[in-house]
Amino acid sequence: MYWDWTYLLMLPGLILGLWSQARVKSAYAKYGKVLSRSGMSAAEVARDLLEKGAPGVTVKRVAGELTDHFDPRDDTLALSDGVFASSSVAAIGIAAHEAGHAMQKNDDYAPMKLRTAIAPVVSIGSNLSWPIFIIGIIFSFQPLVFAGILVFSLAVLFSLITLPVEFDASRRALRALESGGYLDAGELKGAKSVLTAAALTYLASFVSMVLQLLRLLLIANSSRRRD
């Protein structure tokens, strides 16, 4: 049986990913039970923040669990079923984070603009990178091998750009929640815990993609030496 040692490169990323997901679930479960003293729902907080920092953005409800997102294409902020009407610290933190993305667009935040611009290309390329790479390996055609690596590199770049976008959205969220008095000091600490855990999932994804890119380069180099 053939064993490819490069699979070991993926282990740190896998462990980091599982750990970060566990932290998100733990933080959300804990602070999803802590209701804010303001009594405002996550949707109400989001609308209030948007009115001040990103007017014109629509808040809507979307099905699913933790499917919350801001869509810059049509200026809509979607909050999941468990977040929309909840007044928990976790829900308000998540809603404020998504409002932070809307504020980024309103402020022409450069990393946000860049991520939005390259998203369509990356979406298509990420699905093609592996097929291109594998076909190149099978037929020992180096231009295809490195074309696959180049396309995958765009996905890695997208993941890298995502990091400052996500961390900045959380900073904006926490600053707005504190200055607006939506959460007290203790509640703010809980919201920060939830958002920090969520940010770690993006870091884990980036690390995994970098390790995958390194693996592709090692496989390509080994294939070239055999040829």
N, C-alpha and C positions, 0 to 999 in steps of 0.2 A: 504493500500500500504506500502511495506517494504522500510524503508529508512536506508541506510548504511552511518553513519556519517563520516566514514573514507574517503569518497569522498572529504570531505572538505580539507583533507591533500593535495590534488592535486591542489587546487586553487592557492596557491602561485607560484607553478611551472608553471601553465598555464599562469598566469598574467606576470611572468618574461619572459616566452617564447614569448608571443605576443608582449611585449615591446621590446625585443631584435630584433625580426624580423622586427618590425617597424623601429627601428634604422638603421638596415642594409639597408632596402629599401630607407630610407630617405638619408643616407650618400651616397649610390650608385647613387641615382638619382641626388644628388647635385654635386658630384665630377665626375660623369660620363659625365658631360657637360663641365668640366674644362680640356682643352687640355694642355698637358705639353709643355713647351717651347723647349724641345729637339726635339720634333717631332717624336721620336721613337715610334714604335708600342709596345704593350705589349709583343707580340711574340718576337720582336727583343731584347727587354730588357731582357726577360727570357733567350733567347739563349746566350746573352752576359754574364749574371750572371752565367749561367750553365758552360760556357766555362772556367770561372775563378774558380768556386767553386764546380762543380760537372760534370766534363767532361764525355761524353758518354751518357748523358740523351737526349732523343729525344723529341722535342716539336711538338705537333700535335693539330689540330683543332677538336673540338667535338661539336656536336649539343646540343642545349638546352640553358637555361639561368642560369648563375652562377653554371654551372656543372663542373667548373674548379677543377682539382685534380692532384696529383702526385701518380703514381702507382709504388711502389717499386719493384713489382714482375718482371716488364719488363723495368724498368727505362724509363718510358714515362711520360711527363708532358702534360696534356690535358688542353687546354684553350677553353672556350666556344665561341660561335659565336660573342657575344657582347663584348668579351674581346680581342680575338686573334689579330685583326687588328686595334683595337682602340688605340689611343695615349692619352687617357684621364688619369687623375691622378688616378681615381678609378681602371681602367683596369691595369695600370702599377703596382699599389699596390697589386692587386690580383695576378698578374703573378709573382711578386717578392716573395709573400708569398708562392706560390707553389714551386718556385725555392728554397725557404728556406727549404722545406721538402726534396728536393733532396740533398741539402747540409747536412742535418741531416744524411741522409743515408751514404753519402760519408764520413762523420766524425764519423760514428759509434755511433751516439747519442743514449745513452742507452734507454731512454723512447720510442724513435721511433722504436728501435729494438724489445723492449718488446711488443709494440702495434701491430707491424706487425706479431709477433710470435703467439699471442693469438687471432688475428682477426678471423681466420677460425673457431676456437672453439666457440667463442662468437657469431659469425654469426648463427651457427646452434643452439646453446643453447638458444639464445634470442627468437627464434621462438618456442621452446619447453617448456620454463619455465611456461608460463601461462596454457597451456593444462595440464601439469603435476600437477601444483598447484591445478587447478580446479577439476581434477579427484580425487586428494587426499582429497579435501574438501567434494566432493559429497559422496565419499565412507568412509569418516571419517578414512582415512588411513594416519596417521601422517608421516610415512617415505616418502610417495610421496609428501606430503605437503612441508616438509622441503627440499626435493630434488628439487622441483620447486623453492623454495626460494634460494637455493644454486646456481642453474643455473642462476637465475636472478642476483645474486650477482656478477657473473662473468661479466655481462654486465655493472653493476655499476662500477666495477673495471676498465673495458675498458674505460668507460667514464671519470673516474678519471685520468687515464694515458694520455688520449687525451688532457687534459688541458695543461700540460707543453709542449706537442708536438706542439700544436697550438700556444701558446704564444711565444715559442722559435722561431718558423718559422717566426712569425711576427717581432720579434726583429731582426732576421737575415736579413729579407727583408728590413726593414727600415734602418738598418746599411749599407747594401750594396747599397741601393739607394742613401744614403747621401754620402758615401765615393766615389762612382763611379760618382757622379755628374749627375745622371739621372734626379733628381728632385731638384728644388731649395727649400729654406726654407719654403716658403708658400705652395708649392705643396706637400712637404713632410708632412706638417701638415694635408693636406687633405687626403693623403694616410693613415696616422696614424688613422685618424677618421674612415675611411672605415674598416681598419683591426681591430680596437678596437671594433667596432660594431659587426663585424663578430665573434670575440672571445667571445663576450657576449652570443652568441647563444649556444656555447659549454658549457659555465657556466650554462646557463638556463637548458640545457639538463641534465647536471649532477645533478643539484638541483632537477629537476623533478624525476629523477631516484632514488635518495636517498629517496625522499618522497614516491615514489611508493614502495620501499623496506620496508620502515617503515610501510606502509599500509598493505603489505603482512604479516609482522610479527604480527601486531595487529589482523588481521583476523585469522591467524593461532592460536594465543594465545586464542582468543575467541572460536574458534572451539574446541580446546583442552579442555577448561573448560566445554563446553557443553557435551563433551564425558565423 
